[in-house]
Amino acid sequence: MADFTVRVQLDEEDDYGELHDAMALAGFTRTIIAMSGTTYDLPWAEYNLVGSARTARQVADEVYRLAAGLNPEPMVFVTQSVRRTWRGLKPSAPPTLRNRPNGR
């Protein structure tokens, strides 16, 4: 099973809310969990997919289809990771009805 980091860039800022919802429904998160168990928010329009049987190409194709349905000519960048590290990410706020995908 593989982990992926995905970056998406759209031409229209207004389309990101719909993109976030579509990506969440497809199993992507906008957070990453540290080995300590702390959850951190990823940078804007960056997504995390953990434990997938898909290849990087399959992930890129899927994300491109999702994004292209919302915005013409999206830019999608996918990396498959063995290990990730970061600096400066902020811990996530506990989930509330307001910040959960689709209010669930």
RAGICOR-V598028 format. One line per field, one symbol per residue. ss: DSSP state (H for helix, E for strand, C for the rest). psi: psi as a letter, one per 40 degrees, with the letter a starting at -180 (. if undefined). A space follows every 10 residues. Layout:
ss->???
psi->???
//
This chain:
ss->CEEEEEEEEC CCHHHHHHHH HHHHHCCCEC EEECCCCCEE ECCCCEEEEE EECCCHHHHH HHHHHHHHCC CCCCEEEEEE ECCCCCCCCC ECCCCCCCCC HHHC
psi->iiiihhhhhi dhdeeddddd dddddeeiif iihideehhi hiihfiihhh fieiiddddd dddddddded hifihhhhhh idiiiiieih iiiihiddei hfe.
//
